[in-house]
Amino acid sequence: MGTRSLVALALFSSVAVAQAQGSRPKELVGTWKLVGVTTDDGPVDQKKLSGGSLVWKLAADGSLAITVTAGARSRTSQGTWSANGDQLTTYENGAAPQRMTWKLVGKQLRITGSDGKVTLKLARVPSAR
């Protein structure tokens, strides 16, 4: 195999790996807090969402932290994330990958589960500077 073939193979391999791993769009990087949920039956009543919170932290390095708070109890799940087009994939605590669809609507990040039945509406939390 000639030098040109090896260079072409190396370039092809690096592109294939990058595409397989997805990317991390800048518009997704940051901290997002749940502000609403929609199901097949329509929007979930805000009263049902009060008393708790859900916060996603999507870092540029691909790390992910999802914190769920209910009353005085809080739990954080760690993992990684990547995006490929409108597909968002998360890997939490060694579990199987979760694939979702994402889109920005105004200032909200909307994440819909792979079954299309539940959509999370998240608002960006301003960064403390």
Buried (B, 14 or more C-beta within 10 A) or exposed (E): EEEEEEEEEEEEEEEEEEEEEBEBBEEBBBBBEBBBBBEEEEEBEEEEBEEEBBBBBBBEEBEBBBBBBEEEEEEEEEBBBBBBEEEBBBBBEEEEEBEBBBEEEEEBBBBBBEEEEBBBBBBBEEEEE
